[in-house]
Amino acid sequence: MDRSCLNRAFSDERHRTVYDAIGALNERAEPADVLTVERELEREGALARVGGVQNVSATTSSVPSRIDFRASVRRLVKRGADR
C-alpha cells in the first residue's frame, strides 16, 4: 500500500506524525519500537508535538499485533475514505 495514501487516512495530526516517524525508521531498515520511535520523533523535533514520551508509550496498548496489521490498515484506509 502506498504510504502517502495511508498517511492521509489519519484524522489526528499527532498520529500522522508518529506514522511518519515509523516510516522513516522503516526506510532506513531500523526497527520501529517504542524507544526507537521516541528517539526518531525527538530527532525530528516532533516529540513534544505528539504529546511526549507518555503519549507515545500509551499508544502501544492500541497498536495492532503483526497478525492483525493488514486488517487494521484496511480499516484505517476505509475510515479515511469515509470521512
N, CA and C of each residue as an Amber inpcrd file, in Angstrom:
protein
   249
   0.8440000  -1.1750000   0.0000000   0.0000000   0.0000000   0.0000000
   0.8860000   1.2330000   0.0000000   0.4790000   2.2380000  -0.7420000
   1.2040000   3.4970000  -0.8370000   1.1880000   4.2030000   0.5160000
   2.3740000   4.5170000   1.0320000   2.4880000   5.1450000   2.3540000
   1.7690000   6.4840000   2.4110000   1.8380000   7.2800000   1.3460000
   1.1860000   8.5940000   1.3630000  -0.3340000   8.4540000   1.3950000
  -0.8650000   7.4240000   0.7700000  -2.3070000   7.1740000   0.8000000
  -2.7560000   6.8670000   2.2220000  -2.0300000   5.9930000   2.8880000
  -2.3660000   5.6420000   4.2620000  -2.1820000   6.8450000   5.1740000
  -1.1490000   7.6450000   4.9420000  -0.8820000   8.8250000   5.7580000
  -2.0860000   9.7600000   5.7600000  -2.7380000   9.9190000   4.6280000
  -3.9000000  10.8200000   4.5320000  -5.1100000  10.2810000   5.2890000
  -5.1020000   9.0050000   5.6390000  -6.2360000   8.4000000   6.3320000
  -6.3070000   8.8130000   7.7980000  -5.2210000   9.3430000   8.3570000
  -5.2200000   9.7470000   9.7580000  -5.9690000  11.0570000   9.9310000
  -6.8780000  11.0970000  10.9000000  -7.5990000  12.3350000  11.1750000
  -6.8800000  13.1880000  12.2160000  -5.9800000  12.5820000  12.9640000
  -5.2540000  13.2750000  14.0290000  -3.8100000  13.5020000  13.5830000
  -3.3940000  14.7460000  13.5390000  -2.0430000  15.1060000  13.0930000
  -0.9600000  14.4080000  13.9220000  -1.2190000  14.2040000  15.2170000
  -0.2350000  13.5230000  16.0670000  -0.0050000  12.1000000  15.5950000
  -1.0760000  11.4150000  15.2270000  -0.9580000  10.0360000  14.7550000
  -0.2030000   9.9930000  13.4220000  -0.4930000  10.9640000  12.5630000
   0.1880000  11.0510000  11.2750000   1.6920000  11.2560000  11.4900000
   2.0420000  12.0920000  12.4720000   3.4450000  12.3710000  12.7560000
   4.1620000  11.1210000  13.2570000   3.5140000  10.3710000  14.1390000
   4.0960000   9.1170000  14.6340000   4.2430000   8.1310000  13.4770000
   3.2410000   8.0390000  12.6430000   3.2980000   7.1580000  11.4720000
   4.4720000   7.5270000  10.5700000   4.6750000   8.8130000  10.3480000
   5.8000000   9.2630000   9.5240000   7.1360000   8.8820000  10.1520000
   7.2410000   8.9800000  11.4710000   8.4770000   8.5970000  12.1590000
   8.7360000   7.0980000  11.9870000   7.6920000   6.2910000  12.0960000
   7.8280000   4.8450000  11.8870000   8.2530000   4.5680000  10.4450000
   7.6620000   5.2920000   9.5070000   8.0270000   5.1350000   8.1040000
   9.4810000   5.5030000   7.8440000   9.9630000   6.5620000   8.4930000
  11.3680000   6.9690000   8.3340000  12.3030000   5.8830000   8.8540000
  11.9510000   5.2990000  10.0040000  12.7520000   4.2020000  10.5440000
  12.7530000   3.0200000   9.5720000  11.5970000   2.7010000   9.0620000
  11.4570000   1.5830000   8.1350000  12.2890000   1.8060000   6.8710000
  12.2890000   3.0190000   6.3470000  13.0600000   3.3210000   5.1410000
  14.5620000   3.1430000   5.3730000  14.9950000   3.3320000   6.6150000
  16.4120000   3.1480000   6.9540000  16.6810000   1.7250000   7.4630000
  15.6730000   0.8560000   7.3470000  15.7690000  -0.5440000   7.7850000
  16.1310000  -0.6410000   9.2640000  15.6160000   0.2920000  10.0590000
  15.8150000   0.2750000  11.5090000  14.5490000  -0.2460000  12.1660000
  14.6760000  -0.8940000  13.3130000  13.4830000  -1.4060000  13.9960000
  12.6050000  -0.2520000  14.4790000  11.3180000  -0.4910000  14.4920000
  10.3730000   0.5120000  14.9890000   9.7170000  -0.0360000  16.2420000
  10.2250000   0.3720000  17.3840000   9.6090000   0.0300000  18.6580000
   9.4160000   1.3450000  19.4180000   8.8760000   1.2660000  20.5980000
   8.5600000   2.4870000  21.3400000   9.7960000   3.3690000  21.5020000
  10.9040000   2.7890000  21.8630000  12.1080000   3.5880000  22.1060000
  12.6600000   4.2140000  20.8330000  12.7210000   3.4370000  19.7430000
  13.2720000   3.9990000  18.5110000  12.3420000   5.0470000  17.9140000
  11.0340000   4.8430000  18.0500000  10.0780000   5.8440000  17.5560000
  10.2090000   7.1320000  18.3690000  10.3270000   7.0070000  19.6750000
  10.5070000   8.1980000  20.5150000  11.7790000   8.9410000  20.1240000
  12.8740000   8.2100000  19.9140000  14.1390000   8.8460000  19.5090000
  14.0230000   9.5210000  18.1520000  13.3210000   8.8710000  17.2230000
  13.1320000   9.4630000  15.8880000  12.3070000  10.7410000  15.9850000
  11.2540000  10.7190000  16.7760000  10.4270000  11.9180000  16.9560000
  11.2450000  13.0390000  17.5920000  12.0770000  12.6920000  18.5580000
  12.9260000  13.6950000  19.1950000  13.9350000  14.2470000  18.1870000
  14.5220000  13.3770000  17.3820000  15.4770000  13.8040000  16.3570000
  14.8320000  14.7810000  15.3740000  13.5670000  14.5250000  15.0530000
  12.8300000  15.3740000  14.1200000  12.2540000  16.6220000  14.7960000
  12.3950000  16.7200000  16.1170000  11.8310000  17.8530000  16.8480000
  10.3240000  17.7840000  16.9840000   9.7760000  16.5730000  16.9460000
   8.3240000  16.4050000  16.9500000   7.7960000  15.6990000  18.1950000
   8.6670000  15.3020000  19.1090000   8.2130000  14.5270000  20.2670000
   7.2100000  15.3020000  21.1150000   7.4880000  16.5460000  21.4080000
   6.5580000  17.3510000  22.2100000   5.2420000  17.5640000  21.4700000
   5.3190000  17.7180000  20.1540000   4.1160000  17.9810000  19.3490000
   3.1410000  16.8050000  19.3710000   3.6570000  15.5850000  19.5630000
   2.7640000  14.4170000  19.5980000   2.3310000  14.0530000  21.0110000
   2.7320000  14.8410000  21.9880000   2.3020000  14.6010000  23.3660000
   3.3820000  14.0200000  24.2550000   4.6130000  13.9420000  23.7460000
   5.7190000  13.4950000  24.5610000   5.8090000  11.9910000  24.7000000
   6.7880000  11.5880000  25.4960000   7.0760000  10.1750000  25.7230000
   5.8480000   9.4540000  26.2720000   5.1370000  10.0940000  27.1920000
   3.9810000   9.4470000  27.8110000   2.9250000   9.0860000  26.7730000
   2.6630000   9.9740000  25.8430000   1.6360000   9.7080000  24.8330000
   2.0800000   8.6140000  23.8680000   3.3310000   8.6510000  23.4450000
   3.8270000   7.6090000  22.5390000   3.7640000   6.2520000  23.2330000
   4.1890000   6.2060000  24.4770000   4.1640000   4.9510000  25.2250000
   2.7380000   4.4530000  25.4550000   1.8240000   5.3670000  25.7180000
   0.4330000   4.9830000  25.9860000  -0.2420000   4.3790000  24.7640000
   0.1930000   4.7470000  23.5780000  -0.4580000   4.2340000  22.3750000
  -0.1050000   2.7810000  22.0840000   0.9190000   2.2580000  22.7290000
   1.3310000   0.8880000  22.4210000   0.2510000  -0.1310000  22.7490000
  -0.6110000   0.1830000  23.6770000  -1.6610000  -0.7770000  24.0200000
  -2.6920000  -0.9190000  22.9090000  -2.7770000   0.0760000  22.0200000
  -3.7620000   0.0030000  20.9400000  -3.1440000  -0.3450000  19.5960000
  -1.8440000  -0.5800000  19.5650000  -1.1810000  -0.9350000  18.3160000
  -1.5180000  -2.3750000  17.9780000  -1.9330000  -2.6290000  16.7370000
  -2.3070000  -3.9940000  16.3710000  -1.0950000  -4.9120000  16.3520000
  -1.3520000  -6.1740000  16.6210000  -0.2760000  -7.1540000  16.5200000
   0.0640000  -7.3560000  15.0500000   1.1620000  -7.9990000  14.8090000
   1.5870000  -8.2550000  13.4300000   0.5210000  -9.0430000  12.6770000
  -0.1640000  -9.9410000  13.3510000  -1.1990000 -10.7630000  12.7210000
  -2.3660000  -9.9010000  12.2510000  -2.7260000  -8.9080000  13.0440000
  -3.8780000  -8.0730000  12.7300000  -3.5260000  -6.8540000  11.8810000
  -2.2460000  -6.6690000  11.5410000  -1.8180000  -5.4360000  10.9030000
  -2.5380000  -5.1620000   9.5850000  -2.5980000  -6.1410000   8.6960000
  -3.2480000  -5.9150000   7.3930000  -4.7170000  -5.5340000   7.5440000
  -5.4250000  -6.2050000   8.4210000  -6.8350000  -5.8790000   8.6450000
  -6.9630000  -4.4700000   9.2250000  -6.0480000  -4.0930000  10.1030000
  -6.0860000  -2.7550000  10.6970000  -5.8300000  -1.6810000   9.6450000
  -4.9060000  -1.9420000   8.7510000  -4.6170000  -0.9850000   7.6720000
  -5.8400000  -0.8180000   6.7850000  -6.4940000  -1.9170000   6.4360000
  -7.6970000  -1.8220000   5.5970000  -8.7850000  -0.9940000   6.2890000
  -8.9750000  -1.2200000   7.6120000  -9.9860000  -0.4440000   8.3530000
  -9.6170000   1.0320000   8.3860000  -8.3580000   1.3300000   8.5970000
  -7.8980000   2.7310000   8.6590000  -8.1410000   3.4320000   7.3290000
  -7.7920000   2.7850000   6.2290000  -7.9950000   3.3770000   4.9110000
  -9.4800000   3.5750000   4.6370000 -10.3100000   2.6020000   5.0150000
 -11.7510000   2.7360000   4.8000000 -12.3110000   3.9050000   5.6010000
 -11.9150000   4.0290000   6.8560000 -12.3880000   5.1430000   7.6800000
 -11.9630000   6.4830000   7.0940000 -10.7210000   6.5310000   6.6000000
 -10.2450000   7.7600000   5.9820000 -11.0490000   8.1120000   4.7430000
 -11.3800000   7.1110000   3.9490000 -12.1730000   7.3400000   2.7350000
 -13.6010000   7.7430000   3.0680000 -14.1230000   7.2510000   4.1910000
 -15.4920000   7.5740000   4.5890000 -15.6270000   9.0010000   5.1010000
 -14.5060000   9.5920000   5.5270000 -14.5790000  10.9700000   6.0560000
 -14.7790000  11.9780000   5.0020000
